[in-house]
């Protein structure tokens, strides 16, 4: 029954087909999370620094295109991992995935990626902001809310759908829909980040999540549409904060500050993600449903969105 908890000793009495389905669902959730803590350290930070050095007026567009690779990769590797994990085991699966990265990604990076010129874009006015202001703390609050909601959704959406009486495979398909829409949202966020004040865009993204999350209360066998609409709305905001975030930091503090400051807000994102995953599990364990967790996540993204309105605009553009 939806919402009914199954203890570990009950698994042995379950139908083998159910056990196989559960294994696949857990594989999907594991693949959604594997690598998450490394995105900012191993990929996002170096890429953000490179792009800030190469691009000036189109930094938002460049960052949006780069960030779209995250949901694009997840939309490929999550289904692939779901197929491979039950058949060949997790060790062999991750060895194969690592081999694919080594064979494809490493040569491409070695051939195409170059450090920006030493006389690349700099901003004298921005470079004078040597002391970190409270605006960065506000950006960090926004990124905390982003991670809190991101990871709650990516880890718990399939289980939430199952608890609502929806086939877990349908829930997995909705997760894939969210990721695919995230590609378009990330690319589309770039041009907007180049044309509007970044803090207003960050506010709009987080408040869109606050509007989308209540749809999870409506999910049920006769209301799969609610999860479809949720996937479309939430997916548009997935990773879309990278472009305005990078531009805001570069404009106020200069190219050299992008690495350390984006690393700081990235840490806030990952701490929020860990807590978002935890609140989902705690809610189910204590109340038997995700209702409490959804309310908390809505509150967190509301605070994240409204806090961005307090970020002052730079006096001069950093070009």
C-alpha positions as CSV (number, residue, x, y, z in Angstrom):
1,X,0.0,0.0,0.0
2,X,1.2,3.6,-0.6
3,X,3.0,5.0,2.4
4,X,3.4,1.5,4.0
5,X,6.9,0.9,5.2
6,X,8.6,-2.4,4.5
7,X,11.2,-3.6,7.0
8,X,14.4,-5.4,5.9
9,X,13.1,-8.8,7.1
10,X,10.1,-8.4,4.9
11,X,12.1,-8.3,1.7
12,X,12.7,-12.1,1.7
13,X,9.0,-12.6,1.4
14,X,8.5,-10.2,-1.5
15,X,7.9,-11.4,-5.1
16,X,11.2,-11.7,-7.1
17,X,9.8,-9.3,-9.7
18,X,9.3,-6.7,-6.9
19,X,12.8,-7.2,-5.7
20,X,14.2,-6.6,-9.2
21,X,12.1,-3.5,-9.6
22,X,13.3,-2.2,-6.2
23,X,16.9,-2.9,-7.2
24,X,16.4,-0.9,-10.4
25,X,14.8,2.0,-8.6
26,X,17.6,2.2,-6.1
27,X,20.1,2.1,-9.0
28,X,18.3,5.1,-10.6
29,X,18.6,7.0,-7.3
30,X,22.2,6.0,-6.8
31,X,23.1,7.2,-10.3
32,X,21.3,10.5,-9.7
33,X,23.5,11.1,-6.7
34,X,26.9,9.6,-7.6
35,X,29.3,12.3,-8.5
36,X,27.1,15.1,-7.1
37,X,29.6,16.2,-4.4
38,X,32.4,16.3,-7.0
39,X,30.6,18.5,-9.6
40,X,31.8,21.8,-8.1
41,X,35.3,20.6,-7.2
42,X,36.2,18.5,-10.3
43,X,34.2,20.2,-13.1
44,X,32.2,23.3,-12.3
45,X,34.9,25.3,-10.6
46,X,37.7,24.9,-13.2
47,X,35.1,25.4,-16.0
48,X,33.7,28.6,-14.4
49,X,37.2,30.0,-14.0
50,X,38.1,29.2,-17.6
51,X,34.9,30.7,-19.0
52,X,35.2,33.9,-16.9
53,X,38.7,34.4,-18.4
54,X,37.6,33.8,-22.0
55,X,34.2,35.5,-22.1
56,X,33.1,39.0,-21.2
57,X,29.7,40.1,-22.6
58,X,28.5,36.5,-23.2
59,X,29.7,34.8,-20.0
60,X,26.1,33.9,-19.2
61,X,25.5,32.1,-22.5
62,X,28.8,30.3,-22.2
63,X,28.2,29.2,-18.6
64,X,24.6,28.1,-19.5
65,X,25.9,25.9,-22.3
66,X,28.6,24.4,-20.2
67,X,26.2,23.7,-17.3
68,X,23.7,21.9,-19.6
69,X,26.2,19.1,-19.9
70,X,25.3,18.0,-16.3
71,X,21.7,17.1,-16.9
72,X,22.7,15.9,-20.4
73,X,25.2,13.5,-18.9
74,X,22.7,12.4,-16.3
75,X,20.1,11.7,-18.8
76,X,22.5,9.3,-20.6
77,X,24.3,7.7,-17.7
78,X,21.3,7.2,-15.4
79,X,19.4,4.9,-17.8
80,X,22.7,3.2,-18.8
81,X,23.5,2.6,-15.1
82,X,20.0,1.4,-14.5
83,X,20.4,-1.3,-17.2
84,X,23.9,-2.3,-16.2
85,X,23.8,-2.4,-12.4
86,X,21.3,-5.3,-12.0
87,X,23.0,-7.4,-14.7
88,X,26.8,-7.0,-14.1
89,X,27.0,-5.5,-10.6
90,X,28.0,-2.1,-9.4
91,X,31.8,-2.6,-9.5
92,X,31.8,-3.6,-13.2
93,X,29.3,-0.9,-14.1
94,X,31.4,1.9,-12.6
95,X,34.5,0.5,-14.1
96,X,32.8,0.7,-17.5
97,X,31.5,4.2,-16.9
98,X,35.0,5.3,-15.8
99,X,36.5,3.8,-18.9
100,X,34.0,5.7,-21.0
101,X,35.0,9.0,-19.4
102,X,38.7,8.2,-19.9
103,X,38.3,7.3,-23.5
104,X,35.9,10.1,-24.5
105,X,36.1,13.0,-22.2
106,X,39.9,13.2,-21.4
107,X,41.1,13.3,-25.0
108,X,38.5,15.9,-25.9
109,X,39.6,18.1,-23.0
110,X,43.2,17.7,-23.8
111,X,42.7,18.6,-27.5
112,X,40.2,21.5,-27.1
113,X,40.5,23.2,-23.7
114,X,43.0,26.0,-23.4
115,X,43.8,28.4,-20.6
116,X,42.6,32.0,-21.2
117,X,45.2,34.6,-22.3
118,X,47.0,36.4,-19.5
119,X,45.7,39.7,-20.9
120,X,42.2,38.4,-21.0
121,X,39.1,40.2,-19.6
122,X,39.7,42.1,-16.4
123,X,37.7,44.7,-14.5
124,X,39.6,47.4,-12.7
125,X,36.5,48.5,-10.7
126,X,35.6,44.9,-9.8
127,X,39.1,44.0,-8.9
128,X,39.0,46.7,-6.2
129,X,36.3,44.7,-4.3
130,X,39.0,42.8,-2.5
131,X,36.9,42.3,0.6
132,X,34.0,39.8,0.3
133,X,30.7,41.5,1.1
134,X,27.5,40.2,2.4
135,X,26.2,39.9,-1.1
136,X,28.2,36.7,-1.5
137,X,26.6,35.3,1.7
138,X,23.2,36.0,0.1
139,X,24.3,34.2,-3.1
140,X,25.3,31.3,-0.8
141,X,21.9,31.3,0.8
142,X,20.4,31.0,-2.6
143,X,22.7,28.1,-3.6
144,X,22.0,26.4,-0.3
145,X,18.3,26.5,-1.2
146,X,19.1,25.2,-4.7
147,X,21.0,22.2,-3.4
148,X,18.4,21.5,-0.7
149,X,15.6,21.3,-3.3
150,X,17.8,19.7,-6.0
151,X,18.9,16.7,-4.0
152,X,15.5,16.2,-2.3
153,X,13.9,15.9,-5.6
154,X,16.6,13.8,-7.4
155,X,16.8,11.3,-4.5
156,X,13.2,11.1,-3.3
157,X,11.0,11.8,-6.4
158,X,10.8,8.1,-7.4
159,X,9.9,7.0,-3.9
160,X,7.5,9.8,-3.5
161,X,5.7,8.8,-6.7
162,X,5.6,5.2,-5.5
163,X,4.1,6.3,-2.1
164,X,1.5,8.2,-4.0
165,X,0.4,5.0,-5.8
166,X,2.3,5.7,-9.1
167,X,4.4,3.0,-10.7
168,X,8.1,3.6,-9.7
169,X,9.1,3.3,-13.4
170,X,6.8,6.2,-14.2
171,X,8.5,8.1,-11.4
172,X,11.9,7.3,-13.0
173,X,10.6,8.5,-16.3
174,X,9.5,11.8,-14.8
175,X,13.0,12.2,-13.3
176,X,14.4,11.7,-16.8
177,X,11.9,14.3,-18.1
178,X,13.1,16.8,-15.4
179,X,16.7,16.2,-16.5
180,X,15.9,16.7,-20.2
181,X,14.0,19.9,-19.5
182,X,17.0,21.0,-17.4
183,X,19.2,20.9,-20.5
184,X,17.0,23.5,-22.2
185,X,16.7,25.5,-19.0
186,X,20.4,25.7,-18.5
187,X,21.1,26.8,-22.1
188,X,18.2,29.2,-22.1
189,X,19.4,30.8,-18.8
190,X,22.6,32.0,-20.5
191,X,21.2,34.8,-22.7
192,X,18.9,36.0,-19.9
193,X,21.9,36.1,-17.5
194,X,23.7,38.4,-20.0
195,X,20.8,40.8,-20.2
196,X,19.1,41.1,-16.8
197,X,20.4,41.7,-13.3
198,X,21.7,38.3,-12.0
199,X,20.1,38.6,-8.6
200,X,16.6,39.1,-10.1
201,X,17.1,36.0,-12.3
202,X,18.2,34.0,-9.3
203,X,15.2,35.2,-7.3
204,X,12.9,34.1,-10.2
205,X,14.4,30.7,-10.5
206,X,14.1,29.9,-6.8
207,X,10.6,31.2,-6.5
208,X,9.6,29.1,-9.5
209,X,10.6,26.1,-7.5
210,X,8.5,27.3,-4.6
211,X,5.5,27.4,-7.0
212,X,6.2,24.0,-8.5
213,X,6.8,22.0,-5.2
214,X,3.1,22.1,-4.0
215,X,2.2,20.0,-7.0
216,X,3.8,17.1,-5.3
217,X,0.9,17.1,-2.9
218,X,-1.5,16.4,-5.8
219,X,0.4,13.3,-7.1
220,X,-1.6,10.1,-7.3
221,X,-2.6,7.4,-9.7
222,X,-5.2,9.7,-11.3
223,X,-3.0,12.8,-11.2
224,X,0.2,11.9,-12.9
225,X,-0.2,15.2,-14.7
226,X,0.7,17.0,-11.5
227,X,4.2,15.3,-11.6
228,X,4.5,16.1,-15.3
229,X,3.8,19.8,-14.7
230,X,6.2,19.7,-11.7
231,X,8.9,18.1,-13.8
232,X,8.5,20.8,-16.5
233,X,8.6,23.7,-14.0
234,X,11.3,22.4,-11.7
235,X,13.3,21.1,-14.7
236,X,13.6,24.6,-16.2
237,X,15.3,25.8,-13.0
238,X,17.7,22.8,-12.7
239,X,21.3,24.0,-13.0
240,X,20.0,27.3,-14.4
241,X,21.4,29.3,-11.5
242,X,25.0,28.7,-12.7
243,X,25.0,31.4,-15.4
244,X,23.6,34.3,-13.3
245,X,25.7,33.1,-10.3
246,X,29.0,33.2,-12.2
247,X,28.2,36.5,-13.9
248,X,27.3,38.1,-10.5
249,X,30.5,37.0,-8.9
250,X,32.6,38.1,-11.9
251,X,31.0,41.5,-12.3
252,X,31.4,42.4,-8.6
253,X,34.8,40.8,-7.7
254,X,36.6,40.2,-11.0
255,X,37.8,37.1,-12.8
256,X,40.4,36.1,-10.2
257,X,37.7,35.8,-7.5
258,X,35.5,33.4,-9.5
259,X,37.3,30.3,-8.4
260,X,37.4,30.9,-4.6
261,X,34.0,32.6,-4.3
262,X,32.1,30.1,-6.5
263,X,33.8,27.4,-4.5
264,X,32.3,28.9,-1.4
265,X,28.8,29.1,-2.7
266,X,29.3,25.6,-4.2
267,X,30.0,24.4,-0.7
268,X,26.8,25.9,0.5
269,X,25.0,24.1,-2.3
270,X,26.4,20.7,-1.3
271,X,25.6,21.3,2.4
272,X,22.1,22.1,1.4
273,X,21.9,19.0,-0.7
274,X,23.0,16.8,2.1
275,X,20.3,18.3,4.4
276,X,17.7,18.1,1.7
277,X,18.2,14.4,1.3
278,X,18.1,13.9,5.0
279,X,14.9,15.8,5.5
280,X,13.2,13.6,3.0
281,X,14.2,10.4,4.9
282,X,13.4,11.9,8.3
283,X,10.0,13.0,7.2
284,X,9.1,9.5,6.0
285,X,10.6,7.8,9.1
286,X,8.8,10.1,11.5
287,X,5.5,10.7,9.8
288,X,5.2,8.0,7.2
289,X,4.9,10.5,4.3
290,X,6.8,13.2,2.5
291,X,4.3,16.0,3.4
292,X,6.5,17.5,6.1
293,X,9.6,17.4,3.9
294,X,7.8,19.2,1.0
295,X,6.7,22.0,3.3
296,X,10.2,22.4,4.6
297,X,11.7,22.5,1.1
298,X,9.1,25.1,0.0
299,X,10.1,27.2,3.0
300,X,13.8,26.9,2.2
301,X,13.5,27.9,-1.5
302,X,11.2,30.8,-0.6
303,X,13.9,32.2,1.8
304,X,16.5,31.5,-0.9
305,X,14.6,33.4,-3.6
306,X,13.6,36.4,-1.5
307,X,17.1,36.8,-0.1
308,X,18.4,37.4,-3.7
309,X,16.4,40.7,-3.8
310,X,18.7,42.0,-1.0
311,X,21.8,41.7,-3.2
312,X,22.8,45.3,-4.3
313,X,23.5,46.0,-7.9
314,X,27.1,46.8,-8.9
315,X,27.7,50.5,-9.6
316,X,29.7,49.9,-12.7
317,X,29.6,46.9,-15.2
318,X,32.7,44.7,-15.0
319,X,33.8,44.9,-18.7
